[in-house]
Amino acid sequence: MCESNVYLKENDTEKLIMENVAAITPAGKDTFILKGLLGERMEIAGIIEDINLMEHKIILKTL
């Protein structure tokens, strides 16, 4: 499986916001739509700070 967990980083603290994310789609300036393996969706504002495919971890940072 190629899903990743997405974390939101705020004040140097990472918080898990969605597990098993299969796709991330840009939805405007600094906004992304996360799409889960089972069809769940979440819109989140932030910027991409790090993508680590080996650890299946994506970190978005608040603005």
PDB file with SEQRES, HELIX, SHEET and CRYST1 records, atoms N, CA, C and O in Angstrom:
SEQRES   1 A   63  MET CYS GLU SER ASN VAL TYR LEU LYS GLU ASN ASP THR          
SEQRES   2 A   63  GLU LYS LEU ILE MET GLU ASN VAL ALA ALA ILE THR PRO          
SEQRES   3 A   63  ALA GLY LYS ASP THR PHE ILE LEU LYS GLY LEU LEU GLY          
SEQRES   4 A   63  GLU ARG MET GLU ILE ALA GLY ILE ILE GLU ASP ILE ASN          
SEQRES   5 A   63  LEU MET GLU HIS LYS ILE ILE LEU LYS THR LEU                  
SHEET    1 AA1 6 ARG A  41  ALA A  45  0                                        
SHEET    2 AA1 6 THR A  31  GLY A  36 -1                                        
SHEET    3 AA1 6 THR A  13  PRO A  26 -1                                        
SHEET    4 AA1 6 SER A   4  GLU A  10 -1                                        
SHEET    5 AA1 6 LYS A  57  LYS A  61  1                                        
SHEET    6 AA1 6 ILE A  47  ASN A  52 -1                                        
CRYST1    1.000    1.000    1.000  90.00  90.00  90.00 P 1           1          
ATOM      1  N   MET A   1       0.838  -1.177   0.000  1.00  0.00           N  
ATOM      2  CA  MET A   1       0.000   0.000   0.000  1.00  0.00           C  
ATOM      3  C   MET A   1       0.886   1.245   0.000  1.00  0.00           C  
ATOM      4  O   MET A   1       1.997   1.234   0.530  1.00  0.00           O  
ATOM      5  N   CYS A   2       0.377   2.307  -0.599  1.00  0.00           N  
ATOM      6  CA  CYS A   2       1.149   3.531  -0.746  1.00  0.00           C  
ATOM      7  C   CYS A   2       0.524   4.710  -0.018  1.00  0.00           C  
ATOM      8  O   CYS A   2       0.837   5.857  -0.335  1.00  0.00           O  
ATOM      9  N   GLU A   3      -0.340   4.462   0.935  1.00  0.00           N  
ATOM     10  CA  GLU A   3      -0.983   5.555   1.641  1.00  0.00           C  
ATOM     11  C   GLU A   3      -0.018   6.165   2.650  1.00  0.00           C  
ATOM     12  O   GLU A   3       0.940   5.529   3.088  1.00  0.00           O  
ATOM     13  N   SER A   4      -0.295   7.407   3.001  1.00  0.00           N  
ATOM     14  CA  SER A   4       0.527   8.110   3.972  1.00  0.00           C  
ATOM     15  C   SER A   4      -0.365   8.732   5.036  1.00  0.00           C  
ATOM     16  O   SER A   4      -1.565   8.916   4.833  1.00  0.00           O  
ATOM     17  N   ASN A   5       0.237   9.048   6.161  1.00  0.00           N  
ATOM     18  CA  ASN A   5      -0.444   9.793   7.205  1.00  0.00           C  
ATOM     19  C   ASN A   5      -0.062  11.260   7.049  1.00  0.00           C  
ATOM     20  O   ASN A   5       1.086  11.581   6.745  1.00  0.00           O  
ATOM     21  N   VAL A   6      -1.032  12.147   7.258  1.00  0.00           N  
ATOM     22  CA  VAL A   6      -0.788  13.582   7.116  1.00  0.00           C  
ATOM     23  C   VAL A   6      -0.847  14.223   8.493  1.00  0.00           C  
ATOM     24  O   VAL A   6      -1.774  13.999   9.272  1.00  0.00           O  
ATOM     25  N   TYR A   7       0.168  15.027   8.764  1.00  0.00           N  
ATOM     26  CA  TYR A   7       0.281  15.727  10.041  1.00  0.00           C  
ATOM     27  C   TYR A   7       0.234  17.231   9.784  1.00  0.00           C  
ATOM     28  O   TYR A   7       0.696  17.703   8.745  1.00  0.00           O  
ATOM     29  N   LEU A   8      -0.322  17.975  10.727  1.00  0.00           N  
ATOM     30  CA  LEU A   8      -0.321  19.435  10.662  1.00  0.00           C  
ATOM     31  C   LEU A   8       0.635  19.928  11.735  1.00  0.00           C  
ATOM     32  O   LEU A   8       0.481  19.617  12.916  1.00  0.00           O  
ATOM     33  N   LYS A   9       1.626  20.703  11.304  1.00  0.00           N  
ATOM     34  CA  LYS A   9       2.634  21.214  12.234  1.00  0.00           C  
ATOM     35  C   LYS A   9       2.286  22.645  12.611  1.00  0.00           C  
ATOM     36  O   LYS A   9       2.115  23.509  11.752  1.00  0.00           O  
ATOM     37  N   GLU A  10       2.188  22.872  13.905  1.00  0.00           N  
ATOM     38  CA  GLU A  10       1.876  24.201  14.431  1.00  0.00           C  
ATOM     39  C   GLU A  10       2.709  24.404  15.688  1.00  0.00           C  
ATOM     40  O   GLU A  10       2.666  23.591  16.611  1.00  0.00           O  
ATOM     41  N   ASN A  11       3.463  25.491  15.717  1.00  0.00           N  
ATOM     42  CA  ASN A  11       4.331  25.785  16.868  1.00  0.00           C  
ATOM     43  C   ASN A  11       5.254  24.615  17.201  1.00  0.00           C  
ATOM     44  O   ASN A  11       5.402  24.253  18.368  1.00  0.00           O  
ATOM     45  N   ASP A  12       5.869  24.028  16.187  1.00  0.00           N  
ATOM     46  CA  ASP A  12       6.813  22.909  16.321  1.00  0.00           C  
ATOM     47  C   ASP A  12       6.179  21.634  16.884  1.00  0.00           C  
ATOM     48  O   ASP A  12       6.897  20.741  17.335  1.00  0.00           O  
ATOM     49  N   THR A  13       4.859  21.536  16.866  1.00  0.00           N  
ATOM     50  CA  THR A  13       4.159  20.336  17.308  1.00  0.00           C  
ATOM     51  C   THR A  13       3.408  19.743  16.130  1.00  0.00           C  
ATOM     52  O   THR A  13       2.667  20.443  15.441  1.00  0.00           O  
ATOM     53  N   GLU A  14       3.602  18.439  15.898  1.00  0.00           N  
ATOM     54  CA  GLU A  14       2.922  17.739  14.807  1.00  0.00           C  
ATOM     55  C   GLU A  14       1.686  17.024  15.344  1.00  0.00           C  
ATOM     56  O   GLU A  14       1.759  16.290  16.329  1.00  0.00           O  
ATOM     57  N   LYS A  15       0.542  17.251  14.677  1.00  0.00           N  
ATOM     58  CA  LYS A  15      -0.708  16.609  15.068  1.00  0.00           C  
ATOM     59  C   LYS A  15      -1.230  15.806  13.879  1.00  0.00           C  
ATOM     60  O   LYS A  15      -1.381  16.338  12.779  1.00  0.00           O  
ATOM     61  N   LEU A  16      -1.501  14.533  14.105  1.00  0.00           N  
ATOM     62  CA  LEU A  16      -2.051  13.681  13.052  1.00  0.00           C  
ATOM     63  C   LEU A  16      -3.449  14.176  12.698  1.00  0.00           C  
ATOM     64  O   LEU A  16      -4.317  14.268  13.566  1.00  0.00           O  
ATOM     65  N   ILE A  17      -3.668  14.501  11.403  1.00  0.00           N  
ATOM     66  CA  ILE A  17      -4.991  14.983  11.011  1.00  0.00           C  
ATOM     67  C   ILE A  17      -5.738  13.989  10.125  1.00  0.00           C  
ATOM     68  O   ILE A  17      -6.964  14.048  10.029  1.00  0.00           O  
ATOM     69  N   MET A  18      -5.006  13.069   9.473  1.00  0.00           N  
ATOM     70  CA  MET A  18      -5.699  12.069   8.660  1.00  0.00           C  
ATOM     71  C   MET A  18      -4.757  10.902   8.371  1.00  0.00           C  
ATOM     72  O   MET A  18      -3.594  11.094   8.014  1.00  0.00           O  
ATOM     73  N   GLU A  19      -5.283   9.695   8.533  1.00  0.00           N  
ATOM     74  CA  GLU A  19      -4.526   8.481   8.247  1.00  0.00           C  
ATOM     75  C   GLU A  19      -4.924   7.929   6.883  1.00  0.00           C  
ATOM     76  O   GLU A  19      -5.998   8.231   6.362  1.00  0.00           O  
ATOM     77  N   ASN A  20      -4.046   7.122   6.321  1.00  0.00           N  
ATOM     78  CA  ASN A  20      -4.304   6.406   5.061  1.00  0.00           C  
ATOM     79  C   ASN A  20      -4.753   7.328   3.929  1.00  0.00           C  
ATOM     80  O   ASN A  20      -5.736   7.048   3.243  1.00  0.00           O  
ATOM     81  N   VAL A  21      -4.034   8.414   3.741  1.00  0.00           N  
ATOM     82  CA  VAL A  21      -4.335   9.359   2.663  1.00  0.00           C  
ATOM     83  C   VAL A  21      -3.784   8.792   1.358  1.00  0.00           C  
ATOM     84  O   VAL A  21      -2.605   8.456   1.252  1.00  0.00           O  
ATOM     85  N   ALA A  22      -4.669   8.696   0.373  1.00  0.00           N  
ATOM     86  CA  ALA A  22      -4.286   8.132  -0.919  1.00  0.00           C  
ATOM     87  C   ALA A  22      -3.967   9.207  -1.947  1.00  0.00           C  
ATOM     88  O   ALA A  22      -3.253   8.943  -2.914  1.00  0.00           O  
ATOM     89  N   ALA A  23      -4.493  10.433  -1.748  1.00  0.00           N  
ATOM     90  CA  ALA A  23      -4.260  11.516  -2.714  1.00  0.00           C  
ATOM     91  C   ALA A  23      -4.367  12.870  -2.016  1.00  0.00           C  
ATOM     92  O   ALA A  23      -5.145  13.049  -1.079  1.00  0.00           O  
ATOM     93  N   ILE A  24      -3.568  13.810  -2.496  1.00  0.00           N  
ATOM     94  CA  ILE A  24      -3.635  15.205  -2.047  1.00  0.00           C  
ATOM     95  C   ILE A  24      -3.763  16.052  -3.299  1.00  0.00           C  
ATOM     96  O   ILE A  24      -2.942  15.957  -4.211  1.00  0.00           O  
ATOM     97  N   THR A  25      -4.808  16.890  -3.338  1.00  0.00           N  
ATOM     98  CA  THR A  25      -5.075  17.722  -4.502  1.00  0.00           C  
ATOM     99  C   THR A  25      -5.049  19.197  -4.099  1.00  0.00           C  
ATOM    100  O   THR A  25      -5.728  19.581  -3.147  1.00  0.00           O  
ATOM    101  N   PRO A  26      -4.274  20.036  -4.809  1.00  0.00           N  
ATOM    102  CA  PRO A  26      -4.327  21.472  -4.527  1.00  0.00           C  
ATOM    103  C   PRO A  26      -5.735  22.004  -4.806  1.00  0.00           C  
ATOM    104  O   PRO A  26      -6.357  21.650  -5.807  1.00  0.00           O  
ATOM    105  N   ALA A  27      -6.224  22.859  -3.903  1.00  0.00           N  
ATOM    106  CA  ALA A  27      -7.583  23.392  -4.047  1.00  0.00           C  
ATOM    107  C   ALA A  27      -7.588  24.913  -4.009  1.00  0.00           C  
ATOM    108  O   ALA A  27      -8.612  25.524  -3.705  1.00  0.00           O  
ATOM    109  N   GLY A  28      -6.461  25.520  -4.311  1.00  0.00           N  
ATOM    110  CA  GLY A  28      -6.331  26.967  -4.265  1.00  0.00           C  
ATOM    111  C   GLY A  28      -5.025  27.320  -3.580  1.00  0.00           C  
ATOM    112  O   GLY A  28      -4.215  26.448  -3.269  1.00  0.00           O  
ATOM    113  N   LYS A  29      -4.834  28.592  -3.353  1.00  0.00           N  
ATOM    114  CA  LYS A  29      -3.588  29.045  -2.728  1.00  0.00           C  
ATOM    115  C   LYS A  29      -3.500  28.519  -1.295  1.00  0.00           C  
ATOM    116  O   LYS A  29      -4.336  28.836  -0.448  1.00  0.00           O  
ATOM    117  N   ASP A  30      -2.478  27.714  -1.044  1.00  0.00           N  
ATOM    118  CA  ASP A  30      -2.199  27.166   0.287  1.00  0.00           C  
ATOM    119  C   ASP A  30      -3.362  26.353   0.862  1.00  0.00           C  
ATOM    120  O   ASP A  30      -3.550  26.323   2.078  1.00  0.00           O  
ATOM    121  N   THR A  31      -4.135  25.701   0.009  1.00  0.00           N  
ATOM    122  CA  THR A  31      -5.245  24.849   0.437  1.00  0.00           C  
ATOM    123  C   THR A  31      -5.170  23.523  -0.307  1.00  0.00           C  
ATOM    124  O   THR A  31      -4.899  23.486  -1.507  1.00  0.00           O  
ATOM    125  N   PHE A  32      -5.413  22.439   0.417  1.00  0.00           N  
ATOM    126  CA  PHE A  32      -5.329  21.100  -0.162  1.00  0.00           C  
ATOM    127  C   PHE A  32      -6.556  20.281   0.232  1.00  0.00           C  
ATOM    128  O   PHE A  32      -7.131  20.481   1.302  1.00  0.00           O  
ATOM    129  N   ILE A  33      -6.946  19.366  -0.640  1.00  0.00           N  
ATOM    130  CA  ILE A  33      -7.984  18.397  -0.326  1.00  0.00           C  
ATOM    131  C   ILE A  33      -7.296  17.055  -0.137  1.00  0.00           C  
ATOM    132  O   ILE A  33      -6.622  16.558  -1.040  1.00  0.00           O  
ATOM    133  N   LEU A  34      -7.472  16.471   1.049  1.00  0.00           N  
ATOM    134  CA  LEU A  34      -6.927  15.160   1.360  1.00  0.00           C  
ATOM    135  C   LEU A  34      -8.008  14.134   1.074  1.00  0.00           C  
ATOM    136  O   LEU A  34      -9.159  14.304   1.477  1.00  0.00           O  
ATOM    137  N   LYS A  35      -7.634  13.073   0.380  1.00  0.00           N  
ATOM    138  CA  LYS A  35      -8.594  12.020   0.041  1.00  0.00           C  
ATOM    139  C   LYS A  35      -8.105  10.711   0.634  1.00  0.00           C  
ATOM    140  O   LYS A  35      -7.006  10.247   0.333  1.00  0.00           O  
ATOM    141  N   GLY A  36      -8.938  10.126   1.480  1.00  0.00           N  
ATOM    142  CA  GLY A  36      -8.579   8.900   2.167  1.00  0.00           C  
ATOM    143  C   GLY A  36      -8.848   7.651   1.360  1.00  0.00           C  
ATOM    144  O   GLY A  36      -9.541   7.685   0.344  1.00  0.00           O  
ATOM    145  N   LEU A  37      -8.304   6.575   1.814  1.00  0.00           N  
ATOM    146  CA  LEU A  37      -8.420   5.275   1.159  1.00  0.00           C  
ATOM    147  C   LEU A  37      -9.873   4.812   1.066  1.00  0.00           C  
ATOM    148  O   LEU A  37     -10.253   4.142   0.106  1.00  0.00           O  
ATOM    149  N   LEU A  38     -10.675   5.165   2.055  1.00  0.00           N  
ATOM    150  CA  LEU A  38     -12.067   4.716   2.086  1.00  0.00           C  
ATOM    151  C   LEU A  38     -13.043   5.785   1.602  1.00  0.00           C  
ATOM    152  O   LEU A  38     -14.247   5.676   1.834  1.00  0.00           O  
ATOM    153  N   GLY A  39     -12.528   6.821   0.928  1.00  0.00           N  
ATOM    154  CA  GLY A  39     -13.387   7.845   0.347  1.00  0.00           C  
ATOM    155  C   GLY A  39     -13.580   9.085   1.187  1.00  0.00           C  
ATOM    156  O   GLY A  39     -14.222  10.032   0.733  1.00  0.00           O  
ATOM    157  N   GLU A  40     -13.048   9.116   2.398  1.00  0.00           N  
ATOM    158  CA  GLU A  40     -13.183  10.313   3.213  1.00  0.00           C  
ATOM    159  C   GLU A  40     -12.389  11.468   2.601  1.00  0.00           C  
ATOM    160  O   GLU A  40     -11.380  11.252   1.929  1.00  0.00           O  
ATOM    161  N   ARG A  41     -12.859  12.699   2.841  1.00  0.00           N  
ATOM    162  CA  ARG A  41     -12.220  13.892   2.282  1.00  0.00           C  
ATOM    163  C   ARG A  41     -12.096  14.952   3.369  1.00  0.00           C  
ATOM    164  O   ARG A  41     -12.939  15.053   4.262  1.00  0.00           O  
ATOM    165  N   MET A  42     -11.035  15.734   3.276  1.00  0.00           N  
ATOM    166  CA  MET A  42     -10.821  16.823   4.215  1.00  0.00           C  
ATOM    167  C   MET A  42     -10.117  17.955   3.487  1.00  0.00           C  
ATOM    168  O   MET A  42      -9.160  17.724   2.747  1.00  0.00           O  
ATOM    169  N   GLU A  43     -10.586  19.171   3.694  1.00  0.00           N  
ATOM    170  CA  GLU A  43      -9.908  20.337   3.129  1.00  0.00           C  
ATOM    171  C   GLU A  43      -9.108  20.987   4.242  1.00  0.00           C  
ATOM    172  O   GLU A  43      -9.616  21.199   5.343  1.00  0.00           O  
ATOM    173  N   ILE A  44      -7.853  21.303   3.949  1.00  0.00           N  
ATOM    174  CA  ILE A  44      -6.957  21.852   4.963  1.00  0.00           C  
ATOM    175  C   ILE A  44      -6.129  22.985   4.376  1.00  0.00           C  
ATOM    176  O   ILE A  44      -5.685  22.911   3.230  1.00  0.00           O  
ATOM    177  N   ALA A  45      -5.924  24.031   5.167  1.00  0.00           N  
ATOM    178  CA  ALA A  45      -5.086  25.157   4.749  1.00  0.00           C  
ATOM    179  C   ALA A  45      -3.695  24.975   5.348  1.00  0.00           C  
ATOM    180  O   ALA A  45      -3.553  24.610   6.515  1.00  0.00           O  
ATOM    181  N   GLY A  46      -2.688  25.229   4.551  1.00  0.00           N  
ATOM    182  CA  GLY A  46      -1.320  25.116   5.014  1.00  0.00           C  
ATOM    183  C   GLY A  46      -0.369  25.023   3.831  1.00  0.00           C  
ATOM    184  O   GLY A  46      -0.776  25.097   2.672  1.00  0.00           O  
ATOM    185  N   ILE A  47       0.887  24.862   4.149  1.00  0.00           N  
ATOM    186  CA  ILE A  47       1.907  24.679   3.120  1.00  0.00           C  
ATOM    187  C   ILE A  47       2.609  23.348   3.377  1.00  0.00           C  
ATOM    188  O   ILE A  47       2.692  22.891   4.517  1.00  0.00           O  
ATOM    189  N   ILE A  48       3.104  22.743   2.327  1.00  0.00           N  
ATOM    190  CA  ILE A  48       3.817  21.474   2.481  1.00  0.00           C  
ATOM    191  C   ILE A  48       5.197  21.763   3.040  1.00  0.00           C  
ATOM    192  O   ILE A  48       5.973  22.520   2.456  1.00  0.00           O  
ATOM    193  N   GLU A  49       5.494  21.153   4.174  1.00  0.00           N  
ATOM    194  CA  GLU A  49       6.809  21.307   4.777  1.00  0.00           C  
ATOM    195  C   GLU A  49       7.720  20.130   4.441  1.00  0.00           C  
ATOM    196  O   GLU A  49       8.911  20.314   4.189  1.00  0.00           O  
ATOM    197  N   ASP A  50       7.157  18.916   4.438  1.00  0.00           N  
ATOM    198  CA  ASP A  50       7.985  17.740   4.187  1.00  0.00           C  
ATOM    199  C   ASP A  50       7.121  16.589   3.677  1.00  0.00           C  
ATOM    200  O   ASP A  50       5.989  16.400   4.122  1.00  0.00           O  
ATOM    201  N   ILE A  51       7.670  15.830   2.744  1.00  0.00           N  
ATOM    202  CA  ILE A  51       7.042  14.600   2.271  1.00  0.00           C  
ATOM    203  C   ILE A  51       8.099  13.510   2.372  1.00  0.00           C  
ATOM    204  O   ILE A  51       9.133  13.573   1.705  1.00  0.00           O  
ATOM    205  N   ASN A  52       7.834  12.513   3.209  1.00  0.00           N  
ATOM    206  CA  ASN A  52       8.761  11.408   3.378  1.00  0.00           C  
ATOM    207  C   ASN A  52       8.031  10.129   2.972  1.00  0.00           C  
ATOM    208  O   ASN A  52       7.292   9.550   3.767  1.00  0.00           O  
ATOM    209  N   LEU A  53       8.241   9.700   1.749  1.00  0.00           N  
ATOM    210  CA  LEU A  53       7.537   8.543   1.225  1.00  0.00           C  
ATOM    211  C   LEU A  53       8.016   7.244   1.855  1.00  0.00           C  
ATOM    212  O   LEU A  53       7.248   6.285   1.930  1.00  0.00           O  
ATOM    213  N   MET A  54       9.244   7.187   2.304  1.00  0.00           N  
ATOM    214  CA  MET A  54       9.748   5.979   2.958  1.00  0.00           C  
ATOM    215  C   MET A  54       9.044   5.754   4.299  1.00  0.00           C  
ATOM    216  O   MET A  54       8.812   4.613   4.697  1.00  0.00           O  
ATOM    217  N   GLU A  55       8.708   6.842   4.991  1.00  0.00           N  
ATOM    218  CA  GLU A  55       8.027   6.735   6.287  1.00  0.00           C  
ATOM    219  C   GLU A  55       6.507   6.905   6.146  1.00  0.00           C  
ATOM    220  O   GLU A  55       5.784   6.846   7.140  1.00  0.00           O  
ATOM    221  N   HIS A  56       6.021   7.117   4.917  1.00  0.00           N  
ATOM    222  CA  HIS A  56       4.593   7.326   4.664  1.00  0.00           C  
ATOM    223  C   HIS A  56       4.060   8.490   5.494  1.00  0.00           C  
ATOM    224  O   HIS A  56       3.012   8.388   6.133  1.00  0.00           O  
ATOM    225  N   LYS A  57       4.805   9.602   5.473  1.00  0.00           N  
ATOM    226  CA  LYS A  57       4.484  10.738   6.329  1.00  0.00           C  
ATOM    227  C   LYS A  57       4.560  12.037   5.522  1.00  0.00           C  
ATOM    228  O   LYS A  57       5.549  12.304   4.840  1.00  0.00           O  
ATOM    229  N   ILE A  58       3.495  12.834   5.614  1.00  0.00           N  
ATOM    230  CA  ILE A  58       3.443  14.135   4.964  1.00  0.00           C  
ATOM    231  C   ILE A  58       3.156  15.172   6.049  1.00  0.00           C  
ATOM    232  O   ILE A  58       2.242  15.006   6.856  1.00  0.00           O  
ATOM    233  N   ILE A  59       3.943  16.235   6.055  1.00  0.00           N  
ATOM    234  CA  ILE A  59       3.767  17.275   7.061  1.00  0.00           C  
ATOM    235  C   ILE A  59       3.354  18.564   6.377  1.00  0.00           C  
ATOM    236  O   ILE A  59       4.064  19.075   5.511  1.00  0.00           O  
ATOM    237  N   LEU A  60       2.193  19.089   6.773  1.00  0.00           N  
ATOM    238  CA  LEU A  60       1.729  20.396   6.352  1.00  0.00           C  
ATOM    239  C   LEU A  60       1.944  21.358   7.510  1.00  0.00           C  
ATOM    240  O   LEU A  60       1.779  20.995   8.675  1.00  0.00           O  
ATOM    241  N   LYS A  61       2.310  22.577   7.178  1.00  0.00           N  
ATOM    242  CA  LYS A  61       2.572  23.578   8.216  1.00  0.00           C  
ATOM    243  C   LYS A  61       1.505  24.659   8.143  1.00  0.00           C  
ATOM    244  O   LYS A  61       1.139  25.104   7.055  1.00  0.00           O  
ATOM    245  N   THR A  62       1.009  25.079   9.296  1.00  0.00           N  
ATOM    246  CA  THR A  62       0.014  26.157   9.319  1.00  0.00           C  
ATOM    247  C   THR A  62       0.666  27.456   8.866  1.00  0.00           C  
ATOM    248  O   THR A  62       1.878  27.642   8.975  1.00  0.00           O  
ATOM    249  N   LEU A  63      -0.165  28.336   8.363  1.00  0.00           N  
ATOM    250  CA  LEU A  63       0.336  29.630   7.865  1.00  0.00           C  
ATOM    251  C   LEU A  63       0.508  30.626   8.980  1.00  0.00           C  
ATOM    252  O   LEU A  63       0.919  31.760   8.737  1.00  0.00           O  
TER     253      LEU A  63                                                      
END                                                                             
